[in-house]
Amino acid sequence: MSEVLVRVEDGVAILTLHRPERRNAFTKQMGIALGEYYRALDADDAVRVVVLTGTPPAFCAGADLSGGEDTFAASADPSFSASPVMPPAFDLGKPVIAAMNGHAIGIGCTLAMQADIRIAATDASYAVPQVRFGLVPDALAHWTIPQIAGTAVAAEILLTGRKLDGPELVRLGLASRTLPSAEVLPAALTLAHDIATNVSPTSAALCKKLLWDTARHSFAPERVAELETELHHQVMGSPDAAEGMRAYLERREPRWAPRFSAGE
């Protein structure tokens, strides 16, 4: 049985981490599958938004600890990487929403931090506890968490490895909202379908790239202004720019260009 399930409905792809007997604990195979799906969905013009979630009752319980004290033994695998999902969600050209519908521990939490938007379950536990296992955080957490919530928050989360609940995740800026676990995926899907319907895929891709590139390269405000101007020249006069206004004036859903390339 696949460790990652996928379905697409009305422009939204739902990727589900699926090892319910182990609370969706992460494996190398799961990471490979997730990366392959990310690439395939990013290339699929029918997909406008990706939602990442887990089979209840967890999002992802972290690394599979079934190896006992040898779980984190030295690896002889030359392909080993502490960032086992490639590409990361922030490198996709489409918005990625993490529907954290249950516990997200270790790499389960750090993978969610690669998404653009996170919705958390109120009563679930979240932590990056690797330092409590004699390890260090993974999946680019030393970059994503400071970018999302600042260095002070990242230091507290990464250096203590302590557990948080949904409301604290929101308070610290690591999630946009928190809901009862059963409501997390429906809320994520509502948001995803709104984006898929009402947001130009070209605009979403360009906006997302500039957002993350600004974080990646620490662009100064003057450089961001230049890049925003370049993007305006790229999209002004495009079919989507005209269609967006027509749809607004006619009070209907827009009919966006079917391919991102059409807006380039």
N, C-alpha and C positions, 0 to 999 in steps of 0.2 A: 504494500500500500504506500502511495506517495506520502512523503513527509510534508509536502506543501500542496495544498489544493488551490485550484483557480477556477473562477467563473467570471463571466463578463455579462453585465446587464445594463443596457441603455447607456453605453459609453463609460461605465465604471467597472474596473477589474477588482475583484476581491481575492486577495491572496491570504490563505489561512494556514498558519503553522499547525501541523496536524500530527501530533503524537500524544493523544489524550491520555494514554495509559501512563505517560511520563510527564504530564502537565506541559507538553510541547517542548520538552527539554531539547536544547540545540545540539545538532550533530553536524559533522562535516558534510554529510549528504544533504542535510537541510540547507546548509549555506550555499552549496553548489546549485541546488534546485532553485533557491530564491534568487540568486544572481542570474540564472538562465531565464527565469520568468521576468525579472526586471528588464533584461535586454529585449526579450521578445515583445513584451507589452509596450515598451517605449517605442518600438518600431511599428506598432500596430496603429494605423490611423483611426481605427474604430474605438480605440481606448483613449479617453480624455483624462481620467483620474485613476489612481491606484490607491486602494485601501488595504492596509496590512493589519491582520488580526490573528487571533488564535482560537482553536477549538476550545470551548468552555470546559472547565472553569478557569483556565489560565490564558494569559497572552503567551508568555514563554518563561518557564521556570529557570532559565539559565542553562549552563553547560550540563550535559548528562553526567551525573556523578556516580553512575553504576560501576565505574572502575574502582571505587573505593579510594584507598590512599594512593593508588597509582593513576588516578584520574588525570593528574597534571604532571605525570612523569615526563622527562625530557623526550622531545619528539625527534625521531630519526627521519621524519618525512620531509624531504626537501621542498615540498610544496606548502608546508605549514605557514600560515599567516595569522597574525592577531586581528586582521581585518578580513574575515573569510567570506564576506558577501561583496562581490564585485559585479557591477558597479554599485557604489553606495546609493541610497535612495536620493540623496541631494544632487546626484549627477544625472538623474533622469530628466528628460525635458517635460515631464508631466507632473502635476502636483501629486504628492504622496501623503496620505493621511494615516497615521498610526492609531488604530482603534484598540487601545490598551484595555481590553475587557476583563482583565484579571491580573494576577501576579505577573510582574515583569522584573526578573532578577538577573543581574550580571549582563551577559550579552543580550538577553531579552530586553533589558532596559536600554543598553547602549545602541542596539539596532533601531529602536524606536526613536532615539535622539537624532538619527539620520533623516527622519521624515520631515516634511515641511510643517505639518500640523499634528498635534497630539491631543487625543481625548482620553481621559483616564477614568478608571473605575474608582468610585469613592472609597470602597471598603477593601481594596486590594493593596498589596505590599509592593513597593518599588525600591530597588537598591542596586548599587554598583559595588558589590562587596569583595571584589577581588583582593584588595589589600588584606582582608581578613583570612585569606587562604594562602598568603605568601606570594601572591601574584600581583599584576598591575592591570588596570582597566584596559579594555580592548575596543575594537570597532570604531576607532578614531574618537573615543570619548574625551581625550585630552584636548581635542579641538572643537567638537560639536557642543559640548556642554558649556565651555566658556563663551562660545559664540551665542548660544541661546540665552544663557542666564548670567553670564559674567564670571570673572575669575574667582571672586569670593565664594559664590555659590558652588562653582566647580570644585574648589579646594575642599569645601565642607563635604560635598557628596563623595568625591573620589578618595579623599584622605581618611575619612571615617568609615566608609562602607556601610553606613547606617541605613536603616529602613525608613521609608516615608510612605504616607498614604496619599490618596488622590488629592484631597484638599491642600496638603503641603506641597505636592508637586505643582499645583496651580499657583500657590502663594509664591513659590520660588521662581516661577516663570518657565517651568519645564513642561507644562501642559497648558492648553488654552481653556479647558473646562473639565469638570469632573461630574460624573453622573453615576447612578446605580449601575452595576455591571451589566445588567440585562438591557440597559438603554444606550450603552456606549456604541455598539456597532450600528444600531438604527440611526443614532445621531450622526455618526461618521458618514453613513450612506446618504442621509439627507443632505449633508454639506457637500458630499462628492457629486451627487446628482445636480445640485444647484450649480456647481462649478462646470460640470460637463455640459449643462444646458445653456447657461448664461454667460460663460466666459470664453472668449476667443481662444482656441488652443494655441495660436501663434502668440497672442498677448501673454498667456500663461507661461509659455516656454521662455519667452524673452525676459519677462519679469522675474521668473524664478532664477534664471541664469545670472542676471545682474545682481539679484539679492545674494546668492551664494558666492559669486565671484567677488563681490564687495567684501564679504567676510573673509574669503580665502586670501585676497591680495591686500586687504586693509586700504582700500581706495580712499583717498581724501575726498571731501565734499566736492571740490572743484572737478575731480576726475569723474565722480558719479554724475555731476551735472552734464559733463561732456558726453558720457555714455548714454544718459537718458535722452539727450538731444539727438544722438545718432540713431537711437531706437525709434524716436518719433519720426525722423526722416524715413526710416524703414517702413513704418506702418501707416503713416498718414497717406491718404490716397489709395490705400489697399482696398480690396473687395470687402474685407472684414470691417474696416473702419466705416465704410458706407453702409454695410448691412447692420452694424450695431446701432447706428442712428435711425435707420429705417425701422428696425424692430422696435426701438424705443418709441418713436412717433406713432407707429401703428399698433402699439400695445400688444405685441405678440412675441413669441420666442424667436430668437435670432436663428438664422440658418448659416452657420459659419462655413468657411472654406473647409473642405473635407481633409485637406492635408496641411500640415504645418509648413511644408515647403512652398505652398501657394502664397504664404505671407512673407517669404524671404525675398 
